[in-house]
Amino acid sequence: MEFPKELRYSEEHEWVKQEEGNKVRIGITAFAQDELGDIVFVELPEVGDDITADEPFGSVESVKTVSELYAPVSGKVVEINSELDDSPELVNESPYEKAWMIVVEASNPSELDELMTAEKYEDMIKED
């Protein structure tokens, strides 16, 4: 299972990619989608919504269960991946490229420092 080194990771299995300025792209990890099984529906916030670190911002539904998505950082949603409306299976096929979920203008960029590196995330999964 791959965990790209340039990303940061949350304990709730979201990944974060720092982009220009205070923008961050967020999705779920390969580990999370593997645990969930086949994804059949993704519920995301609206552009303009505020999200708060460690609070739910949406959900993913698989054939097994419904799981909440937890915000790894606080901020305003500036973009959503509308492709997931029609193709939720992208989460299983391409969790780091095609299946990003939202882009957020982070209101507190220092929250990124609290997220795990790929190595620490892998260690956390091995402990579970």
DSSP file with accessible surface (Angstrom, degrees, kcal/mol):
  #  RESIDUE AA STRUCTURE BP1 BP2  ACC     N-H-->O    O-->H-N    N-H-->O    O-->H-N    TCO  KAPPA ALPHA  PHI   PSI    X-CA   Y-CA   Z-CA
    1    1 A M              0   0  127      0, 0.0     2,-0.3     0, 0.0    30,-0.0   0.000 360.0 360.0 360.0 134.9    0.0    0.0    0.0
    2    2 A E        -     0   0  120      2,-0.0    28,-0.4     0, 0.0    29,-0.2  -0.702 360.0-176.7 -99.7 145.4    1.4    3.4   -0.9
    3    3 A F        -     0   0   18     -2,-0.3   119,-0.1    26,-0.1   115,-0.1  -0.865  32.5-127.5-135.2  96.8    1.5    6.6    1.1
    4    4 A P    >   -     0   0   18      0, 0.0     3,-1.2     0, 0.0   114,-0.1  -0.182  10.7-139.5 -51.9 132.5    2.9    9.4   -0.9
    5    5 A K  T 3  S+     0   0  124      1,-0.2   113,-0.4   112,-0.1   114,-0.1   0.754  96.6  62.5 -67.1 -26.5    5.7   11.1    1.1
    6    6 A E  T 3  S+     0   0  140    111,-0.1    12,-0.4   112,-0.1    -1,-0.2   0.598  93.3  80.9 -79.2  -7.4    4.8   14.6    0.1
    7    7 A L  S <  S-     0   0    5     -3,-1.2   111,-0.4    10,-0.1     2,-0.3  -0.527  70.9-137.0 -94.4 162.4    1.4   14.4    1.8
    8    8 A R  E     -A   16   0A  82      8,-2.3     8,-2.4    -2,-0.2     2,-0.3  -0.846  21.2-147.3-112.5 157.9    0.4   14.7    5.4
    9    9 A Y  E     -AB  15 116A   0    107,-2.5   107,-3.2    -2,-0.3     2,-0.2  -0.946   3.8-144.0-133.4 146.9   -2.0   12.4    7.2
   10   10 A S    >   -     0   0   11      4,-2.5     3,-1.8    -2,-0.3   105,-0.1  -0.655  30.7-114.3-103.4 163.5   -4.6   12.5    9.9
   11   11 A E  T 3  S+     0   0  144      1,-0.3    -1,-0.1    -2,-0.2   104,-0.0   0.714 117.4  62.0 -66.0 -20.4   -5.4    9.9   12.5
   12   12 A E  T 3  S-     0   0   96     58,-0.1    -1,-0.3     2,-0.1    58,-0.2   0.249 122.9-104.7 -90.3  10.1   -8.8    9.6   10.8
   13   13 A H  S <  S+     0   0   37     -3,-1.8    16,-2.4     1,-0.3     2,-0.3   0.764  74.6 136.2  74.8  29.8   -7.1    8.5    7.6
   14   14 A E  E     - C   0  28A   4     14,-0.2    -4,-2.5    56,-0.1     2,-0.3  -0.807  42.5-144.0 -98.4 150.4   -7.4   11.6    5.5
   15   15 A W  E     -AC   9  27A   2     12,-2.5    12,-1.6    -2,-0.3     2,-0.4  -0.824   8.9-156.9-110.0 154.7   -4.5   12.9    3.5
   16   16 A V  E     -AC   8  26A   2     -8,-2.4    -8,-2.3    -2,-0.3     2,-0.5  -0.999   4.5-165.0-134.2 129.8   -3.6   16.6    2.9
   17   17 A K  E     - C   0  25A  89      8,-2.6     8,-2.5    -2,-0.4     2,-0.3  -0.972  20.9-134.1-115.9 120.5   -1.6   18.1    0.1
   18   18 A Q  E     + C   0  24A 109     -2,-0.5     6,-0.2   -12,-0.4     2,-0.2  -0.552  31.7 176.7 -71.9 132.0   -0.4   21.6    0.5
   19   19 A E        -     0   0   49      4,-3.1     4,-0.1    -2,-0.3    -1,-0.0  -0.460  42.9 -36.9-120.0-163.1   -1.0   23.8   -2.5
   20   20 A E  S >  S-     0   0  155     -2,-0.2     3,-1.9     2,-0.1    -1,-0.2  -0.227 111.2 -17.6 -63.6 145.5   -0.4   27.4   -3.3
   21   21 A G  T 3  S-     0   0   62      1,-0.2    -2,-0.1    -3,-0.1    84,-0.0  -0.326 129.2 -28.7  61.8-134.6   -1.0   29.9   -0.5
   22   22 A N  T 3  S+     0   0   71     -4,-0.1    84,-2.8     2,-0.0     2,-0.3   0.170 103.2 124.3 -99.6  16.6   -3.0   28.5    2.3
   23   23 A K  E <   - D   0 105A  65     -3,-1.9    -4,-3.1    82,-0.2     2,-0.4  -0.588  36.9-175.1 -81.9 139.9   -4.9   26.0    0.1
   24   24 A V  E     -CD  18 104A   0     80,-2.4    80,-2.8    -2,-0.3     2,-0.4  -0.991  18.2-141.2-133.2 142.4   -4.9   22.3    0.8
   25   25 A R  E     -CD  17 103A  45     -8,-2.5    -8,-2.6    -2,-0.4     2,-0.4  -0.862  23.6-161.9-101.0 137.0   -6.4   19.4   -1.1
   26   26 A I  E     +CD  16 102A   0     76,-2.9    75,-3.4    -2,-0.4    76,-1.5  -0.950  21.7 141.4-128.0 140.2   -8.0   16.7    1.0
   27   27 A G  E     -C   15   0A   1    -12,-1.6   -12,-2.5    -2,-0.4     2,-0.3  -0.857  47.5 -86.1-152.3-171.8   -8.9   13.0    0.4
   28   28 A I  E     -C   14   0A   5     71,-0.4   -14,-0.2   -14,-0.3   -15,-0.1  -0.818  45.2-107.7-107.9 154.3   -8.9    9.7    2.1
   29   29 A T     >  -     0   0    0    -16,-2.4     4,-2.4    -2,-0.3     5,-0.2  -0.214  23.6-111.2 -77.1 163.9   -6.0    7.3    2.2
   30   30 A A  H  > S+     0   0    9    -28,-0.4     4,-2.2     1,-0.2     5,-0.2   0.875 120.6  55.5 -58.7 -37.8   -5.5    4.0    0.3
   31   31 A F  H  > S+     0   0   30      2,-0.2     4,-2.4     1,-0.2    -1,-0.2   0.940 107.4  48.7 -61.3 -45.8   -5.7    2.3    3.7
   32   32 A A  H  > S+     0   0   13    -19,-0.2     4,-2.1     1,-0.2    -2,-0.2   0.939 112.8  45.7 -62.7 -47.4   -9.1    3.9    4.5
   33   33 A Q  H  X S+     0   0   27     -4,-2.4     4,-1.9     1,-0.2    -1,-0.2   0.883 112.0  53.0 -66.9 -32.3  -10.7    3.0    1.1
   34   34 A D  H  < S+     0   0   89     -4,-2.2    -1,-0.2    -5,-0.2    -2,-0.2   0.915 110.3  47.2 -66.5 -41.1   -9.3   -0.5    1.4
   35   35 A E  H  < S+     0   0  114     -4,-2.4    -1,-0.2     1,-0.2    -2,-0.2   0.861 113.6  48.8 -66.5 -37.3  -10.9   -0.9    4.9
   36   36 A L  H  < S-     0   0   18     -4,-2.1    28,-0.6     1,-0.2    29,-0.3   0.810  97.1-151.9 -73.8 -32.7  -14.2    0.5    3.6
   37   37 A G     <  +     0   0   17     -4,-1.9     2,-0.4    -5,-0.2    -1,-0.2  -0.565  57.4   8.1  89.1-158.1  -14.5   -1.7    0.5
   38   38 A D  S    S-     0   0  108     -2,-0.2    25,-1.7     1,-0.1     2,-0.4  -0.414  74.6-138.9 -66.4 118.5  -16.3   -0.6   -2.6
   39   39 A I  E     +G   62   0B   6     -2,-0.4    23,-0.3    23,-0.2    53,-0.1  -0.617  28.3 170.3 -79.7 129.6  -17.4    3.0   -2.3
   40   40 A V  E     +     0   0B  70     21,-3.2     2,-0.3    -2,-0.4    22,-0.2   0.562  63.3  18.9-116.3 -13.4  -20.9    3.7   -3.7
   41   41 A F  E     -G   61   0B  96     20,-1.7    20,-3.2    47,-0.2     2,-0.4  -0.971  54.5-162.9-159.4 140.6  -21.6    7.3   -2.6
   42   42 A V  E     -G   60   0B   2     -2,-0.3     2,-0.5    42,-0.3    18,-0.2  -0.996   7.3-162.0-127.0 125.8  -19.6   10.3   -1.4
   43   43 A E  E     +G   59   0B 106     16,-3.3    16,-2.0    -2,-0.4    14,-0.1  -0.953  17.7 177.2-108.7 122.5  -21.3   13.2    0.4
   44   44 A L        -     0   0   25     -2,-0.5    14,-0.1    14,-0.2    36,-0.1  -0.835  29.6-103.9-122.1 160.7  -19.3   16.4    0.4
   45   45 A P        -     0   0   14      0, 0.0     2,-0.2     0, 0.0    -1,-0.1  -0.154  43.1 -97.8 -72.0 176.0  -19.9   20.0    1.8
   46   46 A E    >   -     0   0  132      1,-0.1     3,-2.2    34,-0.0    31,-0.3  -0.640  42.7 -91.4 -91.5 153.5  -20.8   22.9   -0.5
   47   47 A V  T 3  S+     0   0   86      1,-0.3    31,-0.2    -2,-0.2     3,-0.1  -0.423 117.9  33.2 -58.9 134.4  -18.3   25.5   -1.8
   48   48 A G  T 3  S+     0   0   35     29,-3.2    -1,-0.3     1,-0.4    30,-0.1   0.171  88.3 128.7  99.6 -17.4  -18.3   28.3    0.7
   49   49 A D    <   -     0   0   68     -3,-2.2    28,-3.2    27,-0.1     2,-0.4  -0.419  56.1-129.7 -68.6 147.6  -18.9   26.0    3.7
   50   50 A D  E     -E   76   0A 117     26,-0.2     2,-0.3    -3,-0.1    26,-0.2  -0.809  22.1-164.1 -95.2 138.3  -16.6   26.3    6.7
   51   51 A I  E     -E   75   0A  12     24,-3.2    24,-2.4    -2,-0.4     2,-0.4  -0.899   7.3-144.3-119.7 154.7  -15.1   23.2    8.1
   52   52 A T    >   -     0   0   82     -2,-0.3     3,-2.2    22,-0.2    19,-0.4  -0.966  29.8 -99.4-122.3 133.8  -13.4   22.7   11.5
   53   53 A A  T 3  S+     0   0   16     -2,-0.4    21,-0.1     1,-0.3    20,-0.1  -0.177 107.7  11.7 -51.0 136.3  -10.4   20.5   12.3
   54   54 A D  T 3  S+     0   0  117     17,-3.7    -1,-0.3     1,-0.2    20,-0.0   0.498 105.8 109.7  71.7   6.9  -11.4   17.1   13.8
   55   55 A E  S <  S-     0   0  107     -3,-2.2    16,-2.7    16,-0.2    -1,-0.2  -0.847  79.1 -95.6-108.6 150.8  -15.1   17.7   13.0
   56   56 A P  E     + H   0  70B  50      0, 0.0    14,-0.3     0, 0.0    -4,-0.2  -0.331  38.5 172.9 -63.3 141.2  -17.1   15.8   10.3
   57   57 A F  E     -     0   0B  18     12,-2.6     2,-0.3     1,-0.3    13,-0.1   0.391  64.2 -31.4-125.2  -3.9  -17.3   17.5    6.9
   58   58 A G  E     - H   0  69B   9     11,-0.9    11,-3.0   -14,-0.1    -1,-0.3  -0.962  61.8-113.3 176.0-165.9  -19.0   14.7    4.9
   59   59 A S  E     -GH  43  68B  15    -16,-2.0   -16,-3.3     9,-0.3     2,-0.4  -0.984   4.4-142.1-153.1 159.9  -19.2   11.0    4.5
   60   60 A V  E     -GH  42  67B   1      7,-2.7     7,-3.1    -2,-0.3     2,-0.5  -0.986  16.2-154.3-123.1 137.5  -18.4    8.0    2.3
   61   61 A E  E     +GH  41  66B  83    -20,-3.2   -21,-3.2    -2,-0.4   -20,-1.7  -0.951  15.3 178.2-113.8 130.1  -20.8    5.1    1.9
   62   62 A S  E     -G   39   0B   5      3,-3.4   -23,-0.2    -2,-0.5   -25,-0.1  -0.677  49.1 -96.1-117.3 177.3  -19.5    1.7    0.9
   63   63 A V  S    S+     0   0  102    -25,-1.7   -26,-0.1    -2,-0.2   -24,-0.1   0.762 126.1  42.0 -65.1 -20.0  -21.2   -1.6    0.4
   64   64 A K  S    S-     0   0  141    -28,-0.6     2,-0.3     1,-0.2    -1,-0.2   0.830 124.3 -25.8 -92.5 -38.9  -20.2   -2.4    4.0
   65   65 A T        -     0   0   72    -29,-0.3    -3,-3.4     2,-0.0     2,-0.4  -0.959  53.8-102.0-164.0 172.4  -20.8    0.8    6.0
   66   66 A V  E     -H   61   0B  83     -2,-0.3     2,-0.4    -5,-0.2    -5,-0.2  -0.968  37.4-170.6-112.5 132.1  -21.2    4.6    6.1
   67   67 A S  E     -H   60   0B  48     -7,-3.1    -7,-2.7    -2,-0.4     2,-0.1  -0.983  18.3-126.3-128.5 134.2  -18.1    6.4    7.4
   68   68 A E  E     -H   59   0B  99     -2,-0.4     2,-0.5    -9,-0.2    -9,-0.3  -0.468  18.0-132.5 -75.6 149.9  -17.8   10.1    8.3
   69   69 A L  E     -H   58   0B   2    -11,-3.0   -12,-2.6    -2,-0.1   -11,-0.9  -0.887  20.3-150.6 -99.5 132.2  -15.0   12.2    6.9
   70   70 A Y  E     -H   56   0B  64     -2,-0.5   -58,-0.1   -14,-0.3   -17,-0.1  -0.899  17.6-117.0-110.7 133.6  -13.1   14.3    9.4
   71   71 A A        -     0   0    1    -16,-2.7   -17,-3.7    -2,-0.5   -16,-0.2  -0.474  16.8-163.3 -67.7 124.5  -11.5   17.6    8.6
   72   72 A P  S    S+     0   0    8      0, 0.0     2,-0.3     0, 0.0    -1,-0.2   0.711  78.3  19.3 -79.0 -19.7   -7.8   17.5    9.1
   73   73 A V  S    S-     0   0    0    -21,-0.1     2,-0.3   -20,-0.1   -19,-0.1  -0.949  81.5-112.6-141.7 162.6   -7.6   21.3    9.1
   74   74 A S        +     0   0   15     -2,-0.3    33,-2.0    34,-0.2    34,-0.7  -0.687  59.0  91.1 -94.4 150.0  -10.0   24.2    9.6
   75   75 A G  E    S-EF  51 106A   5    -24,-2.4   -24,-3.2    31,-0.3     2,-0.4  -0.975  70.0 -53.4 159.8-168.4  -11.0   26.6    6.8
   76   76 A K  E     -EF  50 105A  92     29,-1.8    29,-2.9    -2,-0.3     2,-0.4  -0.864  47.2-120.1-105.8 133.2  -13.4   27.5    4.0
   77   77 A V  E     + F   0 104A   0    -28,-3.2   -29,-3.2    -2,-0.4    27,-0.2  -0.585  35.2 170.2 -71.4 122.3  -14.2   25.0    1.2
   78   78 A V  E     +     0   0A  51     25,-2.9     2,-0.3    -2,-0.4    26,-0.2   0.544  64.3  15.4-110.5 -13.1  -13.2   26.6   -2.1
   79   79 A E  E     - F   0 103A  86     24,-1.5    24,-2.5   -33,-0.1    -1,-0.3  -0.974  58.9-161.9-158.4 144.2  -13.6   23.6   -4.5
   80   80 A I  E     - F   0 102A  44     -2,-0.3     2,-1.4    22,-0.2    22,-0.2  -0.944  30.9-116.0-125.1 154.0  -15.2   20.2   -4.4
   81   81 A N    >   +     0   0    5     20,-2.3     3,-1.6    -2,-0.3     4,-0.2  -0.700  32.6 179.7 -88.2  90.4  -14.6   17.2   -6.6
   82   82 A S  T >> S+     0   0   74     -2,-1.4     3,-1.5     1,-0.3     4,-0.6   0.687  70.3  78.3 -69.4 -15.4  -18.0   16.9   -8.4
   83   83 A E  H 3> S+     0   0  117      1,-0.3     4,-2.0     2,-0.2     3,-0.5   0.799  82.7  66.6 -60.9 -25.8  -16.7   13.9  -10.4
   84   84 A L  H <4 S+     0   0    0     -3,-1.6   -42,-0.3     1,-0.2    -1,-0.3   0.722  86.8  69.2 -70.9 -18.9  -17.3   11.8   -7.2
   85   85 A D  H <4 S+     0   0   98     -3,-1.5    -1,-0.2    -4,-0.2    -2,-0.2   0.933 115.9  23.2 -60.3 -47.5  -21.1   12.4   -7.6
   86   86 A D  H  < S+     0   0  143     -4,-0.6    -2,-0.2    -3,-0.5    -1,-0.2   0.671 135.1  36.3 -92.2 -21.3  -21.2   10.2  -10.7
   87   87 A S    ><  +     0   0   35     -4,-2.0     3,-2.0    -5,-0.2     4,-0.2  -0.475  56.6 155.9-134.1  64.2  -18.1    8.1  -10.1
   88   88 A P  T >   +     0   0   15      0, 0.0     3,-1.9     0, 0.0     4,-0.4   0.784  69.0  76.3 -62.8 -21.2  -17.7    7.4   -6.4
   89   89 A E  T >> S+     0   0   80      1,-0.3     4,-2.0     2,-0.2     3,-0.9   0.686  73.2  81.3 -64.3 -14.7  -15.6    4.3   -7.3
   90   90 A L  H <> S+     0   0   14     -3,-2.0     4,-3.2     1,-0.2     9,-0.3   0.824  81.2  65.6 -57.8 -29.1  -12.7    6.7   -8.1
   91   91 A V  H <4 S+     0   0    1     -3,-1.9    -1,-0.2    -4,-0.2    -2,-0.2   0.902 107.6  39.1 -60.5 -39.2  -12.0    6.6   -4.4
   92   92 A N  H <4 S+     0   0   34     -3,-0.9    -2,-0.2    -4,-0.4    -1,-0.2   0.867 121.5  43.7 -76.0 -36.6  -11.1    2.9   -4.7
   93   93 A E  H  < S+     0   0  129     -4,-2.0    -2,-0.2     1,-0.2    -3,-0.2   0.831 133.8   7.3 -80.1 -34.4   -9.3    3.3   -8.0
   94   94 A S     <> +     0   0   14     -4,-3.2     5,-2.3    -5,-0.2     3,-0.4  -0.462  62.9 167.8-151.6  67.4   -7.3    6.4   -7.4
   95   95 A P  T   5S+     0   0   14      0, 0.0   -67,-0.2     0, 0.0    -1,-0.1   0.778  82.7  37.6 -61.7 -25.9   -7.4    7.7   -3.8
   96   96 A Y  T   5S+     0   0   21    -69,-0.1    -5,-0.1     4,-0.1   -67,-0.0   0.665 127.3  25.1-101.0 -19.3   -4.5   10.2   -4.2
   97   97 A E  T > 5S+     0   0  121     -3,-0.4     3,-0.8     3,-0.0    -3,-0.1   0.774 130.0  18.2-108.2 -73.1   -5.0   11.5   -7.7
   98   98 A K  T 3 5S+     0   0  129      1,-0.2    -7,-0.1    -8,-0.1   -15,-0.1   0.747 119.7  58.7 -76.6 -25.0   -8.6   11.4   -9.2
   99   99 A A  T 3 < +     0   0    1     -5,-2.3   -71,-0.4    -9,-0.3    -1,-0.2   0.090  63.7 140.2-102.4  27.4  -10.5   11.0   -5.9
  100  100 A W    <   -     0   0   36     -3,-0.8   -73,-0.3   -73,-0.1   -16,-0.1  -0.323  37.6-157.3 -57.7 154.1   -9.4   14.1   -4.0
  101  101 A M        -     0   0    0    -75,-3.4   -20,-2.3     1,-0.4     2,-0.3   0.854  53.1  -3.2-107.1 -52.8  -12.5   15.4   -2.2
  102  102 A I  E     -DF  26  80A   0    -76,-1.5   -76,-2.9   -22,-0.2     2,-0.4  -0.965  48.5-138.9-141.6 158.6  -12.2   19.0   -1.4
  103  103 A V  E     -DF  25  79A   1    -24,-2.5   -25,-2.9    -2,-0.3   -24,-1.5  -0.983  28.1-166.7-115.3 132.5   -9.9   22.0   -1.5
  104  104 A V  E     -DF  24  77A   0    -80,-2.8   -80,-2.4    -2,-0.4     2,-1.0  -0.948  26.4-135.0-123.0 138.3   -9.9   24.2    1.6
  105  105 A E  E     -DF  23  76A  76    -29,-2.9   -29,-1.8    -2,-0.4   -82,-0.2  -0.846  40.5-132.0 -85.4 103.2   -8.5   27.7    2.2
  106  106 A A  E     - F   0  75A   5    -84,-2.8   -31,-0.3    -2,-1.0   -84,-0.0  -0.413  20.2-164.8 -66.2 130.0   -6.9   26.8    5.6
  107  107 A S  S    S+     0   0   90    -33,-2.0   -32,-0.2     1,-0.3    -1,-0.2   0.670  88.5  31.0 -86.8 -17.8   -7.7   29.4    8.3
  108  108 A N    >   -     0   0   69    -34,-0.7     3,-2.7   -86,-0.1     4,-0.3  -0.671  67.7-177.2-140.0  80.2   -5.0   28.1   10.6
  109  109 A P  G >  S+     0   0   46      0, 0.0     3,-1.8     0, 0.0     4,-0.4   0.738  77.1  74.2 -55.9 -21.3   -2.1   26.8    8.5
  110  110 A S  G >  S+     0   0   58      1,-0.3     3,-1.1     2,-0.2     4,-0.4   0.736  78.9  75.3 -65.9 -17.8   -0.2   25.7   11.6
  111  111 A E  G X  S+     0   0   26     -3,-2.7     3,-1.3     1,-0.3     4,-0.4   0.813  83.7  67.0 -61.9 -26.0   -2.7   22.9   11.9
  112  112 A L  G X  S+     0   0   10     -3,-1.8     3,-1.4    -4,-0.3    -1,-0.3   0.844  90.6  62.1 -61.4 -33.4   -0.8   21.2    9.1
  113  113 A D  G <  S+     0   0  126     -3,-1.1    -1,-0.3    -4,-0.4    -2,-0.2   0.715  96.9  59.2 -65.5 -20.9    2.2   20.8   11.4
  114  114 A E  G <  S+     0   0  149     -3,-1.3    -1,-0.3    -4,-0.4    -2,-0.2   0.584  88.3  94.7 -84.3 -11.2    0.1   18.6   13.7
  115  115 A L  S <  S-     0   0   19     -3,-1.4  -105,-0.2    -4,-0.4     2,-0.2  -0.423  80.0-104.3 -81.1 159.9   -0.5   16.1   10.9
  116  116 A M  B     -B    9   0A  28   -107,-3.2  -107,-2.5    -2,-0.1    -1,-0.1  -0.487  22.1-123.2 -85.3 151.3    1.6   13.0   10.4
  117  117 A T     >  -     0   0   41   -109,-0.2     4,-2.5    -2,-0.2     5,-0.2  -0.351  39.4 -99.3 -75.2 168.6    4.3   12.3    7.9
  118  118 A A  H  > S+     0   0    0   -111,-0.4     4,-2.6  -113,-0.4     5,-0.2   0.906 125.0  52.5 -57.6 -40.8    3.9    9.2    5.7
  119  119 A E  H  > S+     0   0   95      1,-0.2     4,-2.2     2,-0.2    -1,-0.2   0.926 110.5  45.7 -64.0 -44.1    6.3    7.3    7.9
  120  120 A K  H  > S+     0   0  134      2,-0.2     4,-2.2     1,-0.2    -1,-0.2   0.884 111.9  52.5 -67.2 -36.5    4.4    8.1   11.1
  121  121 A Y  H  X S+     0   0    0     -4,-2.5     4,-2.3     2,-0.2    -2,-0.2   0.941 108.7  49.8 -64.4 -44.6    1.1    7.3    9.4
  122  122 A E  H  X S+     0   0   53     -4,-2.6     4,-2.2     1,-0.2    -2,-0.2   0.911 110.1  51.3 -60.0 -41.5    2.4    3.9    8.3
  123  123 A D  H  X S+     0   0   84     -4,-2.2     4,-1.6     1,-0.2    -1,-0.2   0.911 108.3  52.1 -61.2 -40.8    3.6    3.2   11.9
  124  124 A M  H  X S+     0   0   30     -4,-2.2     4,-1.1     1,-0.2    -2,-0.2   0.926 109.8  48.6 -63.2 -43.2    0.2    4.1   13.2
  125  125 A I  H >< S+     0   0   27     -4,-2.3     3,-0.6     1,-0.2    -1,-0.2   0.908 108.3  53.9 -64.3 -40.3   -1.5    1.7   10.9
  126  126 A K  H 3< S+     0   0  155     -4,-2.2    -1,-0.2     1,-0.2    -2,-0.2   0.838 106.2  53.7 -63.6 -31.8    0.9   -1.1   11.8
  127  127 A E  H 3<        0   0  159     -4,-1.6    -1,-0.2    -3,-0.2    -2,-0.2   0.773 360.0 360.0 -72.7 -28.0    0.0   -0.6   15.5
  128  128 A D    <<        0   0  139     -4,-1.1    -3,-0.0    -3,-0.6    -4,-0.0  -0.263 360.0 360.0 -67.6 360.0   -3.7   -1.0   14.9
